[in-house]
C-alpha cells in the first residue's frame, strides 16, 4: 500500500501564494471602483493610478526580482505608447493630422487589443536587443546604462517627426473606459504573480541574493536577467499603450524624467522585493498626490476652505517618501506579501487531516497483517 509522505508541504504554504493574488487584486479593484464613483477629476486620477500600477508592477518584475535598478523603463512605455497610437489611428485620420508620417505607417491600422499587444511586443523586442550589453552590468553602471537608453529614446521621440510627430506628439487616439483599464491592471498583477511561481523567477532571485553562488551552480546570470528584463519591458510597453488610450494623446515629456522618478518612488516606498509592495506603494502615492493636489487647488472641509501654496504636492510627496525611507528602508511591507489566509490555522488543520489519514492507513495495515 502506498504511504502518504510525512514531508508534504503544509497546506498553508501551498495556498498562501494564491491568497496573495486574490488579496492584491481585491485591493486594486476596491480602490479603483471607489475612485471611479467620484467626481470627473477623481475618475481621471483613478485611470492614471491604474496605468501607474501597471508600470510599477512591470518595474517590480525586473528590479524587484533581479536586484538591478533601472532608470530606463519609461523608454519601453514610450515605445508601447507610440506604437499603439500609430496603429490605433485610422489611415484617414493620420493623413489629415500627420501628413508627414512614413508611408508604411500611414496605412498601418489595428483594433484596440491588437494594437496594445503590438505596443508591448515592440517594447519587448527593444529590451531583447538591449539586453546583451545591459544585463552584464551591475550597480551604478546598470543605472547609468538604462538612464542613457531613456535619454536616447526621448531624443528620438522629440525629433523623429516622420514617426512621432516630434514634440507635438500624437493626439486624437481612440480612448478606452475604466473597465478596460481595470482589467488590464489586474491582468498585469496576475502575470507578475504567475512569474513569481516559476523556476525562472527563483533563479533570477538567486542571482539577486548571491551572484557568485548562482554562477557556481550553473545559473546564467545575464540570461536570467534577460528573461525578467524582456517580460518587464513587455508589461511596461502594454502600460504605455493603455496610457495612450486613457489620455487620448502621447507626448515625449510623458515618458521622461518626472514619471520615471515617480514610478521608482512608488516601488521603493512599498518595497521593491514584493508584488504587494509595488501595489501598496502605487496606491499610497497616488492617493496622497490626489489629496495634496486638492489642497493645493483649494478644498472645502466643512465651513472652511483650505487653499495651500502652489508646489505643496511635490514637496509633500518628497517629504513623505523621505520619511518612509528613513523609518523603513526596506519599504512599507519590507518584502512581505499580503494574504487573506491565516497560515497557522491552515497548517494546523492540514496537520490534523494528515494525521487522521495516516492513522486510518495504519489501522488498515494492522487489520491486513492480522488477517
Protein Blocks (a to p, Z undefined) as FASTA:
>chain_A
ZZddfkbccfklmmmmmmmmmmmmmmmmmmmmmmmmmcfklmmmmmmmmmmmmmmmmmmm
mmmmnopacfklmmmmmmmmmmmmmmmpcfklmmmmmmmbcfklmmgccdfklmmmmmmm
mmmmmmmmmmmmmmmpghjllmmmmmmmmmmmmmmmmmmmmlnopmnopghiacddfklm
mmmmmmmmmmmmmmmmpmklmmmmmmmmommlmmmnopafklmmmmmmmmmmmmmmmmmm
mmmmmnopacfklmmmkmmmmmmmmmmmnopkbfklmmmmmmmmmmmmmmmmmmmnopae
hjbccdddehklmmmmmmmmmmmmmmmmnojnlopacdfbdfklmmmmmmmmmmmmmmmm
mmmmmmmmmZZ
